[in-house]
Amino acid sequence: MGIVAWIVLGLLAGMIAKALLPGRDPGGLLVDLILGVVGAMLGGFLASALFHIHPLDGFFDVSTWVTAIIGAIIILVAFRAVSGRRA
């Protein structure tokens, strides 16, 4: 996938992760983008390490979206834990 596809996938995965885990988070659309892109990379890494597959081949594959959203949820939970301690 190209860099634009990664950004779009990350933005949407971050927004879906925030919709699945509602709550107050610092930041807005930019934080969604960053968490989503990092989450997509984390999800792809975990899927390839645990299941020996490469799910981030195509933008419209279901496995791409599932791994990106799961990774974004993991990153969002970690972000909330870190930012909650500083507040």
Stockholm file with secondary structure:
# STOCKHOLM 1.0

chainA/1-87         MGIVAWIVLGLLAGMIAKALLPGRDPGGLLVDLILGVVGAMLGGFLASALFHIHPLDGFFDVSTWVTAIIGAIIILVAFRAVSGRRA
#=GR chainA/1-87 SS CCHHHHHHHHHHHHHHHHHHSCSCCSCCHHHHHHHHHHHHHHHHHHHHHHHSCCCCSCTTCHHHHHHHHHHHHHHHHHHHHHHHHHC
#=GC SS_cons        CCHHHHHHHHHHHHHHHHHHSCSCCSCCHHHHHHHHHHHHHHHHHHHHHHHSCCCCSCTTCHHHHHHHHHHHHHHHHHHHHHHHHHC
//
